[in-house]
């Protein structure tokens, strides 16, 4: 859409929107994502009439479904590493590394540093900003952040892949 000439980018966008309207008879659904909604002006945010959703880190059940997808995709199996705080992208990367480097999932996990650890303060800030303001993507209703002390870790936890 971008163009070096002043006004050309806007013209290209308007032309593309006309095509979308023509193809969909004016009934289109627009979905947008961003990592920090605070940077979007309110006049843009109010256009999202179906709701603004907050996607937190995946729950244990959600991570289990993600492991199933990527272990099948990459044809890897075995014990799963402790994935507490992992994102779907980190689970995918663990499976991809295990496949490409011929490692076990446990060995591959040694090369993963979850964003929940490397950017813990940023994630906490995003959660606090979203609490009570956006719809939860994981459960019905408004997202609510409740800070709780992390459970003490006695050692590494392992799981078997369930078929």
PyMOL CGO cylinders between C-alpha atoms (Angstrom):
from pymol import cmd
from pymol.cgo import CYLINDER

trace = [
    CYLINDER, 0.00, 0.00, 0.00, 2.87, 2.36, 0.68, 0.3, 1, 1, 1, 1, 1, 1,
    CYLINDER, 2.87, 2.36, 0.68, 4.17, 4.68, -1.99, 0.3, 1, 1, 1, 1, 1, 1,
    CYLINDER, 4.17, 4.68, -1.99, 6.85, 7.36, -2.04, 0.3, 1, 1, 1, 1, 1, 1,
    CYLINDER, 6.85, 7.36, -2.04, 4.48, 9.93, -3.56, 0.3, 1, 1, 1, 1, 1, 1,
    CYLINDER, 4.48, 9.93, -3.56, 2.42, 12.02, -1.14, 0.3, 1, 1, 1, 1, 1, 1,
    CYLINDER, 2.42, 12.02, -1.14, -1.18, 10.79, -1.01, 0.3, 1, 1, 1, 1, 1, 1,
    CYLINDER, -1.18, 10.79, -1.01, -0.55, 7.70, -3.13, 0.3, 1, 1, 1, 1, 1, 1,
    CYLINDER, -0.55, 7.70, -3.13, -0.64, 5.30, -0.15, 0.3, 1, 1, 1, 1, 1, 1,
    CYLINDER, -0.64, 5.30, -0.15, -4.06, 6.61, 0.89, 0.3, 1, 1, 1, 1, 1, 1,
    CYLINDER, -4.06, 6.61, 0.89, -5.35, 6.29, -2.65, 0.3, 1, 1, 1, 1, 1, 1,
    CYLINDER, -5.35, 6.29, -2.65, -4.16, 2.68, -2.87, 0.3, 1, 1, 1, 1, 1, 1,
    CYLINDER, -4.16, 2.68, -2.87, -5.86, 1.88, 0.44, 0.3, 1, 1, 1, 1, 1, 1,
    CYLINDER, -5.86, 1.88, 0.44, -9.13, 3.45, -0.69, 0.3, 1, 1, 1, 1, 1, 1,
    CYLINDER, -9.13, 3.45, -0.69, -9.01, 1.44, -3.92, 0.3, 1, 1, 1, 1, 1, 1,
    CYLINDER, -9.01, 1.44, -3.92, -8.37, -1.79, -1.99, 0.3, 1, 1, 1, 1, 1, 1,
    CYLINDER, -8.37, -1.79, -1.99, -11.28, -1.07, 0.36, 0.3, 1, 1, 1, 1, 1, 1,
    CYLINDER, -11.28, -1.07, 0.36, -13.59, -0.52, -2.63, 0.3, 1, 1, 1, 1, 1, 1,
    CYLINDER, -13.59, -0.52, -2.63, -12.62, -3.95, -3.96, 0.3, 1, 1, 1, 1, 1, 1,
    CYLINDER, -12.62, -3.95, -3.96, -13.29, -5.55, -0.55, 0.3, 1, 1, 1, 1, 1, 1,
    CYLINDER, -13.29, -5.55, -0.55, -16.69, -3.84, -0.36, 0.3, 1, 1, 1, 1, 1, 1,
    CYLINDER, -16.69, -3.84, -0.36, -17.57, -4.98, -3.89, 0.3, 1, 1, 1, 1, 1, 1,
    CYLINDER, -17.57, -4.98, -3.89, -16.54, -8.60, -3.26, 0.3, 1, 1, 1, 1, 1, 1,
    CYLINDER, -16.54, -8.60, -3.26, -18.27, -8.87, 0.12, 0.3, 1, 1, 1, 1, 1, 1,
    CYLINDER, -18.27, -8.87, 0.12, -21.34, -6.77, -0.67, 0.3, 1, 1, 1, 1, 1, 1,
    CYLINDER, -21.34, -6.77, -0.67, -20.32, -4.48, 2.19, 0.3, 1, 1, 1, 1, 1, 1,
    CYLINDER, -20.32, -4.48, 2.19, -20.30, -7.32, 4.73, 0.3, 1, 1, 1, 1, 1, 1,
    CYLINDER, -20.30, -7.32, 4.73, -16.70, -7.77, 5.77, 0.3, 1, 1, 1, 1, 1, 1,
    CYLINDER, -16.70, -7.77, 5.77, -15.15, -8.63, 9.12, 0.3, 1, 1, 1, 1, 1, 1,
    CYLINDER, -15.15, -8.63, 9.12, -11.92, -6.90, 10.05, 0.3, 1, 1, 1, 1, 1, 1,
    CYLINDER, -11.92, -6.90, 10.05, -9.56, -8.33, 12.64, 0.3, 1, 1, 1, 1, 1, 1,
    CYLINDER, -9.56, -8.33, 12.64, -6.47, -6.51, 13.85, 0.3, 1, 1, 1, 1, 1, 1,
    CYLINDER, -6.47, -6.51, 13.85, -3.74, -7.44, 16.30, 0.3, 1, 1, 1, 1, 1, 1,
    CYLINDER, -3.74, -7.44, 16.30, -1.19, -5.43, 18.20, 0.3, 1, 1, 1, 1, 1, 1,
    CYLINDER, -1.19, -5.43, 18.20, 1.19, -6.01, 21.07, 0.3, 1, 1, 1, 1, 1, 1,
    CYLINDER, 1.19, -6.01, 21.07, 0.29, -2.83, 22.93, 0.3, 1, 1, 1, 1, 1, 1,
    CYLINDER, 0.29, -2.83, 22.93, -3.18, -1.42, 22.46, 0.3, 1, 1, 1, 1, 1, 1,
    CYLINDER, -3.18, -1.42, 22.46, -2.23, 1.66, 24.43, 0.3, 1, 1, 1, 1, 1, 1,
    CYLINDER, -2.23, 1.66, 24.43, -0.45, 3.00, 21.36, 0.3, 1, 1, 1, 1, 1, 1,
    CYLINDER, -0.45, 3.00, 21.36, -3.70, 3.00, 19.35, 0.3, 1, 1, 1, 1, 1, 1,
    CYLINDER, -3.70, 3.00, 19.35, -5.80, 6.16, 19.59, 0.3, 1, 1, 1, 1, 1, 1,
    CYLINDER, -5.80, 6.16, 19.59, -9.29, 5.79, 21.14, 0.3, 1, 1, 1, 1, 1, 1,
    CYLINDER, -9.29, 5.79, 21.14, -10.98, 6.91, 17.93, 0.3, 1, 1, 1, 1, 1, 1,
    CYLINDER, -10.98, 6.91, 17.93, -9.50, 3.87, 16.18, 0.3, 1, 1, 1, 1, 1, 1,
    CYLINDER, -9.50, 3.87, 16.18, -10.21, 1.46, 19.05, 0.3, 1, 1, 1, 1, 1, 1,
    CYLINDER, -10.21, 1.46, 19.05, -13.91, 2.37, 19.16, 0.3, 1, 1, 1, 1, 1, 1,
    CYLINDER, -13.91, 2.37, 19.16, -14.29, 1.05, 15.60, 0.3, 1, 1, 1, 1, 1, 1,
    CYLINDER, -14.29, 1.05, 15.60, -13.88, -2.52, 16.86, 0.3, 1, 1, 1, 1, 1, 1,
    CYLINDER, -13.88, -2.52, 16.86, -17.55, -3.03, 17.66, 0.3, 1, 1, 1, 1, 1, 1,
    CYLINDER, -17.55, -3.03, 17.66, -17.38, -6.81, 18.19, 0.3, 1, 1, 1, 1, 1, 1,
    CYLINDER, -17.38, -6.81, 18.19, -15.03, -6.34, 21.10, 0.3, 1, 1, 1, 1, 1, 1,
    CYLINDER, -15.03, -6.34, 21.10, -11.40, -6.03, 21.97, 0.3, 1, 1, 1, 1, 1, 1,
    CYLINDER, -11.40, -6.03, 21.97, -9.90, -9.27, 23.24, 0.3, 1, 1, 1, 1, 1, 1,
    CYLINDER, -9.90, -9.27, 23.24, -6.88, -9.84, 25.46, 0.3, 1, 1, 1, 1, 1, 1,
    CYLINDER, -6.88, -9.84, 25.46, -4.84, -12.96, 24.73, 0.3, 1, 1, 1, 1, 1, 1,
    CYLINDER, -4.84, -12.96, 24.73, -2.91, -13.93, 27.84, 0.3, 1, 1, 1, 1, 1, 1,
    CYLINDER, -2.91, -13.93, 27.84, -0.30, -16.68, 27.97, 0.3, 1, 1, 1, 1, 1, 1,
    CYLINDER, -0.30, -16.68, 27.97, -1.94, -20.04, 27.24, 0.3, 1, 1, 1, 1, 1, 1,
    CYLINDER, -1.94, -20.04, 27.24, -3.40, -22.06, 30.11, 0.3, 1, 1, 1, 1, 1, 1,
    CYLINDER, -3.40, -22.06, 30.11, -2.17, -25.62, 30.78, 0.3, 1, 1, 1, 1, 1, 1,
    CYLINDER, -2.17, -25.62, 30.78, -5.12, -26.98, 28.75, 0.3, 1, 1, 1, 1, 1, 1,
    CYLINDER, -5.12, -26.98, 28.75, -4.40, -24.62, 25.87, 0.3, 1, 1, 1, 1, 1, 1,
    CYLINDER, -4.40, -24.62, 25.87, -0.70, -25.53, 25.95, 0.3, 1, 1, 1, 1, 1, 1,
    CYLINDER, -0.70, -25.53, 25.95, -1.67, -29.21, 25.81, 0.3, 1, 1, 1, 1, 1, 1,
    CYLINDER, -1.67, -29.21, 25.81, -3.64, -28.58, 22.61, 0.3, 1, 1, 1, 1, 1, 1,
    CYLINDER, -3.64, -28.58, 22.61, -0.73, -26.61, 21.15, 0.3, 1, 1, 1, 1, 1, 1,
    CYLINDER, -0.73, -26.61, 21.15, 1.75, -29.42, 21.96, 0.3, 1, 1, 1, 1, 1, 1,
    CYLINDER, 1.75, -29.42, 21.96, -0.55, -31.89, 20.19, 0.3, 1, 1, 1, 1, 1, 1,
    CYLINDER, -0.55, -31.89, 20.19, -0.63, -29.73, 17.05, 0.3, 1, 1, 1, 1, 1, 1,
    CYLINDER, -0.63, -29.73, 17.05, 3.13, -29.24, 16.81, 0.3, 1, 1, 1, 1, 1, 1,
    CYLINDER, 3.13, -29.24, 16.81, 4.28, -32.70, 17.90, 0.3, 1, 1, 1, 1, 1, 1,
    CYLINDER, 4.28, -32.70, 17.90, 2.09, -34.10, 15.13, 0.3, 1, 1, 1, 1, 1, 1,
    CYLINDER, 2.09, -34.10, 15.13, 3.25, -31.50, 12.61, 0.3, 1, 1, 1, 1, 1, 1,
    CYLINDER, 3.25, -31.50, 12.61, 6.95, -32.15, 13.27, 0.3, 1, 1, 1, 1, 1, 1,
    CYLINDER, 6.95, -32.15, 13.27, 6.61, -35.86, 14.03, 0.3, 1, 1, 1, 1, 1, 1,
    CYLINDER, 6.61, -35.86, 14.03, 8.26, -35.65, 17.45, 0.3, 1, 1, 1, 1, 1, 1,
    CYLINDER, 8.26, -35.65, 17.45, 7.22, -37.39, 20.65, 0.3, 1, 1, 1, 1, 1, 1,
    CYLINDER, 7.22, -37.39, 20.65, 8.39, -38.16, 24.14, 0.3, 1, 1, 1, 1, 1, 1,
    CYLINDER, 8.39, -38.16, 24.14, 8.33, -36.46, 27.50, 0.3, 1, 1, 1, 1, 1, 1,
    CYLINDER, 8.33, -36.46, 27.50, 7.25, -32.84, 27.44, 0.3, 1, 1, 1, 1, 1, 1,
    CYLINDER, 7.25, -32.84, 27.44, 9.31, -30.27, 29.29, 0.3, 1, 1, 1, 1, 1, 1,
    CYLINDER, 9.31, -30.27, 29.29, 7.99, -28.03, 32.05, 0.3, 1, 1, 1, 1, 1, 1,
    CYLINDER, 7.99, -28.03, 32.05, 6.13, -25.55, 29.87, 0.3, 1, 1, 1, 1, 1, 1,
    CYLINDER, 6.13, -25.55, 29.87, 4.79, -23.27, 32.59, 0.3, 1, 1, 1, 1, 1, 1,
    CYLINDER, 4.79, -23.27, 32.59, 4.62, -19.76, 31.14, 0.3, 1, 1, 1, 1, 1, 1,
    CYLINDER, 4.62, -19.76, 31.14, 5.39, -20.83, 27.57, 0.3, 1, 1, 1, 1, 1, 1,
    CYLINDER, 5.39, -20.83, 27.57, 3.70, -19.25, 24.58, 0.3, 1, 1, 1, 1, 1, 1,
    CYLINDER, 3.70, -19.25, 24.58, 2.44, -21.17, 21.56, 0.3, 1, 1, 1, 1, 1, 1,
    CYLINDER, 2.44, -21.17, 21.56, 5.40, -19.84, 19.56, 0.3, 1, 1, 1, 1, 1, 1,
    CYLINDER, 5.40, -19.84, 19.56, 7.83, -21.28, 22.11, 0.3, 1, 1, 1, 1, 1, 1,
    CYLINDER, 7.83, -21.28, 22.11, 6.13, -24.68, 22.00, 0.3, 1, 1, 1, 1, 1, 1,
    CYLINDER, 6.13, -24.68, 22.00, 6.31, -24.60, 18.21, 0.3, 1, 1, 1, 1, 1, 1,
    CYLINDER, 6.31, -24.60, 18.21, 10.00, -23.64, 18.33, 0.3, 1, 1, 1, 1, 1, 1,
    CYLINDER, 10.00, -23.64, 18.33, 10.77, -26.45, 20.78, 0.3, 1, 1, 1, 1, 1, 1,
    CYLINDER, 10.77, -26.45, 20.78, 9.15, -29.01, 18.45, 0.3, 1, 1, 1, 1, 1, 1,
    CYLINDER, 9.15, -29.01, 18.45, 10.82, -27.50, 15.38, 0.3, 1, 1, 1, 1, 1, 1,
    CYLINDER, 10.82, -27.50, 15.38, 14.26, -27.56, 17.01, 0.3, 1, 1, 1, 1, 1, 1,
    CYLINDER, 14.26, -27.56, 17.01, 13.76, -31.14, 18.19, 0.3, 1, 1, 1, 1, 1, 1,
    CYLINDER, 13.76, -31.14, 18.19, 12.86, -32.16, 14.64, 0.3, 1, 1, 1, 1, 1, 1,
    CYLINDER, 12.86, -32.16, 14.64, 15.58, -30.21, 12.84, 0.3, 1, 1, 1, 1, 1, 1,
    CYLINDER, 15.58, -30.21, 12.84, 18.42, -30.99, 15.27, 0.3, 1, 1, 1, 1, 1, 1,
    CYLINDER, 18.42, -30.99, 15.27, 17.33, -34.57, 16.05, 0.3, 1, 1, 1, 1, 1, 1,
    CYLINDER, 17.33, -34.57, 16.05, 16.94, -33.76, 19.75, 0.3, 1, 1, 1, 1, 1, 1,
    CYLINDER, 16.94, -33.76, 19.75, 14.44, -34.96, 22.31, 0.3, 1, 1, 1, 1, 1, 1,
    CYLINDER, 14.44, -34.96, 22.31, 11.83, -32.42, 23.36, 0.3, 1, 1, 1, 1, 1, 1,
    CYLINDER, 11.83, -32.42, 23.36, 13.58, -32.22, 26.74, 0.3, 1, 1, 1, 1, 1, 1,
    CYLINDER, 13.58, -32.22, 26.74, 16.93, -31.45, 25.08, 0.3, 1, 1, 1, 1, 1, 1,
    CYLINDER, 16.93, -31.45, 25.08, 15.34, -28.93, 22.75, 0.3, 1, 1, 1, 1, 1, 1,
    CYLINDER, 15.34, -28.93, 22.75, 13.69, -27.15, 25.68, 0.3, 1, 1, 1, 1, 1, 1,
    CYLINDER, 13.69, -27.15, 25.68, 17.13, -26.32, 27.07, 0.3, 1, 1, 1, 1, 1, 1,
    CYLINDER, 17.13, -26.32, 27.07, 17.42, -23.78, 24.23, 0.3, 1, 1, 1, 1, 1, 1,
    CYLINDER, 17.42, -23.78, 24.23, 14.11, -22.04, 24.98, 0.3, 1, 1, 1, 1, 1, 1,
    CYLINDER, 14.11, -22.04, 24.98, 13.87, -19.01, 27.27, 0.3, 1, 1, 1, 1, 1, 1,
    CYLINDER, 13.87, -19.01, 27.27, 10.18, -18.22, 27.66, 0.3, 1, 1, 1, 1, 1, 1,
    CYLINDER, 10.18, -18.22, 27.66, 9.13, -14.63, 27.12, 0.3, 1, 1, 1, 1, 1, 1,
    CYLINDER, 9.13, -14.63, 27.12, 7.29, -14.93, 30.44, 0.3, 1, 1, 1, 1, 1, 1,
    CYLINDER, 7.29, -14.93, 30.44, 10.74, -15.04, 32.02, 0.3, 1, 1, 1, 1, 1, 1,
    CYLINDER, 10.74, -15.04, 32.02, 12.68, -12.72, 29.73, 0.3, 1, 1, 1, 1, 1, 1,
    CYLINDER, 12.68, -12.72, 29.73, 9.97, -10.02, 29.69, 0.3, 1, 1, 1, 1, 1, 1,
    CYLINDER, 9.97, -10.02, 29.69, 8.10, -10.75, 32.92, 0.3, 1, 1, 1, 1, 1, 1,
    CYLINDER, 8.10, -10.75, 32.92, 7.64, -7.11, 33.90, 0.3, 1, 1, 1, 1, 1, 1,
    CYLINDER, 7.64, -7.11, 33.90, 6.31, -6.15, 30.46, 0.3, 1, 1, 1, 1, 1, 1,
    CYLINDER, 6.31, -6.15, 30.46, 3.81, -9.01, 30.54, 0.3, 1, 1, 1, 1, 1, 1,
    CYLINDER, 3.81, -9.01, 30.54, 2.69, -8.02, 34.03, 0.3, 1, 1, 1, 1, 1, 1,
    CYLINDER, 2.69, -8.02, 34.03, 2.20, -4.43, 32.83, 0.3, 1, 1, 1, 1, 1, 1,
    CYLINDER, 2.20, -4.43, 32.83, 0.14, -5.60, 29.81, 0.3, 1, 1, 1, 1, 1, 1,
    CYLINDER, 0.14, -5.60, 29.81, -2.01, -7.76, 32.08, 0.3, 1, 1, 1, 1, 1, 1,
    CYLINDER, -2.01, -7.76, 32.08, -2.61, -4.87, 34.48, 0.3, 1, 1, 1, 1, 1, 1,
    CYLINDER, -2.61, -4.87, 34.48, -3.51, -2.56, 31.59, 0.3, 1, 1, 1, 1, 1, 1,
    CYLINDER, -3.51, -2.56, 31.59, -5.96, -5.12, 30.16, 0.3, 1, 1, 1, 1, 1, 1,
    CYLINDER, -5.96, -5.12, 30.16, -7.61, -6.07, 33.45, 0.3, 1, 1, 1, 1, 1, 1,
    CYLINDER, -7.61, -6.07, 33.45, -11.26, -5.05, 33.45, 0.3, 1, 1, 1, 1, 1, 1,
    CYLINDER, -11.26, -5.05, 33.45, -10.95, -3.31, 30.07, 0.3, 1, 1, 1, 1, 1, 1,
    CYLINDER, -10.95, -3.31, 30.07, -10.95, -6.09, 27.49, 0.3, 1, 1, 1, 1, 1, 1,
    CYLINDER, -10.95, -6.09, 27.49, -12.70, -9.40, 26.83, 0.3, 1, 1, 1, 1, 1, 1,
    CYLINDER, -12.70, -9.40, 26.83, -10.74, -12.52, 27.70, 0.3, 1, 1, 1, 1, 1, 1,
    CYLINDER, -10.74, -12.52, 27.70, -9.80, -14.68, 24.73, 0.3, 1, 1, 1, 1, 1, 1,
    CYLINDER, -9.80, -14.68, 24.73, -9.61, -17.75, 27.00, 0.3, 1, 1, 1, 1, 1, 1,
    CYLINDER, -9.61, -17.75, 27.00, -12.85, -17.62, 28.96, 0.3, 1, 1, 1, 1, 1, 1,
    CYLINDER, -12.85, -17.62, 28.96, -16.24, -15.88, 28.74, 0.3, 1, 1, 1, 1, 1, 1,
    CYLINDER, -16.24, -15.88, 28.74, -16.37, -12.36, 30.07, 0.3, 1, 1, 1, 1, 1, 1,
    CYLINDER, -16.37, -12.36, 30.07, -14.01, -9.55, 30.88, 0.3, 1, 1, 1, 1, 1, 1,
    CYLINDER, -14.01, -9.55, 30.88, -10.32, -10.31, 31.45, 0.3, 1, 1, 1, 1, 1, 1,
    CYLINDER, -10.32, -10.31, 31.45, -9.31, -9.90, 35.08, 0.3, 1, 1, 1, 1, 1, 1,
    CYLINDER, -9.31, -9.90, 35.08, -5.70, -10.04, 36.24, 0.3, 1, 1, 1, 1, 1, 1,
    CYLINDER, -5.70, -10.04, 36.24, -5.11, -11.40, 39.70, 0.3, 1, 1, 1, 1, 1, 1,
    CYLINDER, -5.11, -11.40, 39.70, -1.54, -11.36, 40.85, 0.3, 1, 1, 1, 1, 1, 1,
    CYLINDER, -1.54, -11.36, 40.85, -0.61, -14.47, 42.77, 0.3, 1, 1, 1, 1, 1, 1,
    CYLINDER, -0.61, -14.47, 42.77, 2.68, -15.69, 44.09, 0.3, 1, 1, 1, 1, 1, 1,
    CYLINDER, 2.68, -15.69, 44.09, 4.27, -18.32, 41.84, 0.3, 1, 1, 1, 1, 1, 1,
    CYLINDER, 4.27, -18.32, 41.84, 4.20, -21.83, 43.23, 0.3, 1, 1, 1, 1, 1, 1,
    CYLINDER, 4.20, -21.83, 43.23, 7.57, -22.98, 44.57, 0.3, 1, 1, 1, 1, 1, 1,
    CYLINDER, 7.57, -22.98, 44.57, 9.44, -25.32, 42.25, 0.3, 1, 1, 1, 1, 1, 1,
    CYLINDER, 9.44, -25.32, 42.25, 10.98, -28.39, 43.82, 0.3, 1, 1, 1, 1, 1, 1,
    CYLINDER, 10.98, -28.39, 43.82, 12.37, -29.67, 40.57, 0.3, 1, 1, 1, 1, 1, 1,
    CYLINDER, 12.37, -29.67, 40.57, 11.62, -30.11, 36.92, 0.3, 1, 1, 1, 1, 1, 1,
    CYLINDER, 11.62, -30.11, 36.92, 8.18, -31.44, 36.01, 0.3, 1, 1, 1, 1, 1, 1,
    CYLINDER, 8.18, -31.44, 36.01, 7.63, -33.73, 33.04, 0.3, 1, 1, 1, 1, 1, 1,
    CYLINDER, 7.63, -33.73, 33.04, 4.58, -34.90, 31.12, 0.3, 1, 1, 1, 1, 1, 1,
    CYLINDER, 4.58, -34.90, 31.12, 4.00, -37.59, 28.54, 0.3, 1, 1, 1, 1, 1, 1,
    CYLINDER, 4.00, -37.59, 28.54, 2.33, -36.67, 25.25, 0.3, 1, 1, 1, 1, 1, 1,
    CYLINDER, 2.33, -36.67, 25.25, -1.25, -37.91, 25.33, 0.3, 1, 1, 1, 1, 1, 1,
    CYLINDER, -1.25, -37.91, 25.33, -2.64, -39.31, 22.09, 0.3, 1, 1, 1, 1, 1, 1,
]
cmd.load_cgo(trace, "trace")
